[in-house]
């Protein structure tokens, strides 16, 4: 079967996943093909909203509590789906490849590293997504080659880092005007008091958006214990949905 492992947040691509499965459901119902079922392992702030959206669309999305990727519960799956566009070099995708599974991923710069693997099935459109998942479900993933195993290892990552360092020119390391501009804007926004809190909240900071209080005079000499207590007071923990 197919599964997705990760925190249940809209930012992780659940909106895309629901849209793709809606299209596949419509095509399957017309052609008589089975619907794609995806098991989701994880919890998060948007769990209830995502579950409601899946139920309203009558999709075959099953939700399970979070588990470790090495759990026995996941060993029978052969297809890992990651619809996210917000992650760079997703650890879960790399782990699934290392386990010998198919991975179905967006054709996106953040996933470019995975294109070299034979078990990586990429897509750009909902139709390509559904074709990739259906292909993966009816076939068997290829065994990892020695080179693919090396690329997924710490040794391979170190080799790539050293190669980039050797190829790096001095001009590549010097900050550009764009770098300085981004730094100035970032520092200005982060030190803008309540405006910076609002910017963090609008950017998805959620319960930890309120940070302007840290710069107040009364907290500059505070020890770690007092800062933690004050942080909890300003940003109470969000209880996980069942």
N, C-alpha and C positions, 0 to 999 in steps of 0.2 A: 504494500500500500504506500500512500504518500503521507508525509507529515511535515509540520513546521515546528521548530523549537525556538522559543524566544519570548521576550516580554510582550504582553498584549497591549500594544500602543498603536494608535492610528499611524504614527510616524514610521512604524516598522513595515508599512506596506499592506496592512489589512484591508484598506479601502480598495487597492488594486486587486488583491486576491478575491474579494467578494465580487467585484465587477467581472473578473475573468470567469469565475465559477458561474455567475449569472448567465453569461453568454454560452458557456458549455452546457448548462442545464437546458437552455432553450433549444440548442442544436440537438442535444441528446433526446429530448422529449419528442422532437419532430422525426428524428431518424430511428428511434427505438434503441439507441446505444445506451449503455449504462452511464449514470452520472459519475463524475469524479468525486471521490470522497477524500477529504483531507482531515487528518487528526492534528489538532493544535495542542502543544504542550507548553504551558506557561500561564502566568497571571500578570495582572497589571492594572493600572488606573482605568484603562478603557475596556476592560474585559466585558462588563455588562453591556456596554454600547455595541461592541463587536458581536457579542452573542445575539443581541436583539436584532441587529442588522442581518445576520445570517439566518435567523429564524424567520424574519419578515420575508426574506427572499426564498425561503424554503430550500436552503442549500444543505448539502451533505457535509457540514463542518461539525466535527465532534471536538469538544474542549475537555482537556485533561489537566490535572495539576502539573506544576513544573517538575521536571526530573533532570538528572544529569544526562548529558549526551551519551555517556558510556553505560547507561542503565540497560538492564535486560529487556525492559519494556520497549525499547527502540530497535532491538537487534533484528527483528523480523522485517522491518521496513527496508525497502531498497530505493525509495525516491524521496529526496529532501527538497522541499520547495522554499525558496527565499524570495519573496516579491519585493523586498525593500530596495529603495534607491538611496537611502540615507547612510548606509554603513560603508566603510572603506575596508576592504579585505576582511570580510566577515569571518570570525573565528568558527562559527557553527558550520558555515559552508566548507571551510577547510577541513574541519573534523569529519564531516559527512563524506567528503572525497577520500580522506585517509582511511575511512571504514569500508571503502569499496562501493559506495552508493552512487546513484545518479544524483546530480544537483540540477535543479531547474531554476535559472537565475535571469534577471534582466540583463539585456545587452546594454551595458552602462559603464562609464569609466571606472566606477568603484569596483567593478567585477572583472576588470581587464586581466588581472593576474590569472584568473581561473579559466580563461579561454583555451589555454594550452592543454587542458585535461580532456581526454576522450569522453569521460563520463559527465562533463559539464554541458548541459543543453540550454542554450540561450534563446531568448525571445525578445521581441519588441512590441508585438501586438497581442491582444487577447487571443486571437486565433492561433498564433504561433505558440503561445503559452499552452493552450489546450492540446495542440498537436504534440508538443514536447512531453507533456505529462502522460498522454495516452500512449505515446511511443515507449516511454520509460516503464509504464506499467505492464506492457505486453512483451517486453524484451528483458534481457539480463545485462547488467553493467559489465564492462570489460574489466579484466584484472589490471591492477596498477602495474605499470612498467617500472623498471629500476629508476629511470629518470624522473618519473612522476613521484615516486616515493622520496627521492632526494629533494625534489622541489618543495615537498610538503614538510620536510624535516627542518630542525633548527640549523643543521649544517648547511642546508640549501639556502635558508634565509641569510645566514652569515656570509655565504659566498656572494649572494646578490648585493649585500651591503658593501662588502669589500670591493666588488666590481664597480659600483657606483662611485665609491670614494676614489678609486684609481682613475676613473674617467672624468672626475670633477675638475673643472677649471676654476681659477681664482675668481673670475668674474661671476661664476655661478654662486659663489659663497657670499659675495658682497651684497648687502641689502640694497634694493632698488627704491626709487621714489614711491612706487606703489606699496612696497613693504612698510616704509615709514608712514605713509598716509593711513594705511590700515591700522598701524600701531597707534597713531594719534587719535583716530576715530574711536578705536576700542577703549583707549584710556579715558577719552573724554566722556564716552557713554557710561563707562563703568563708574565714573566718579561724579555722575550727575544727580546724585541723591535719589529722590522718589522717581525721577524720570528714568534712571537706570533700572530701578525695580520694575517699572512698567515695561521697559524694553526687554528685560529678561523674561517677564511673564508672556509678552507677545511672541517671544522667540521659542516658547515651549518650556520655560524654566519651571513652571508649575509651583509646587509647594516651597521650592528653595529660591524663588525669585526675590524675596525680600532680603537684601543684603546691605542696603544703604546704612543701616544702623551701626555696622561694624566701624565705620569711619568717624563716629561721634567721639568727642573728647573723652567722655566718661569710660569708654571701652578700650582706649588706647593702651592702658596699663593693666588690663585685665588678664588673668591667667587663663589657661585652656579650659579649666573646669567651668569658670564663669561664662566664657564665650559659648561653650556647648549648651549650658543651661539657657542662656539668652537666645541662642539659635533655635532651640526646641520651642521656646515660648513664642518666638516670632513665626516659626514654620512648623506647626504641629505635625506629627507623623500622620500619613494618610493610611487608614486601615484598609487592608487588602480585601477585595470582594471575594465571597466564597465561590 
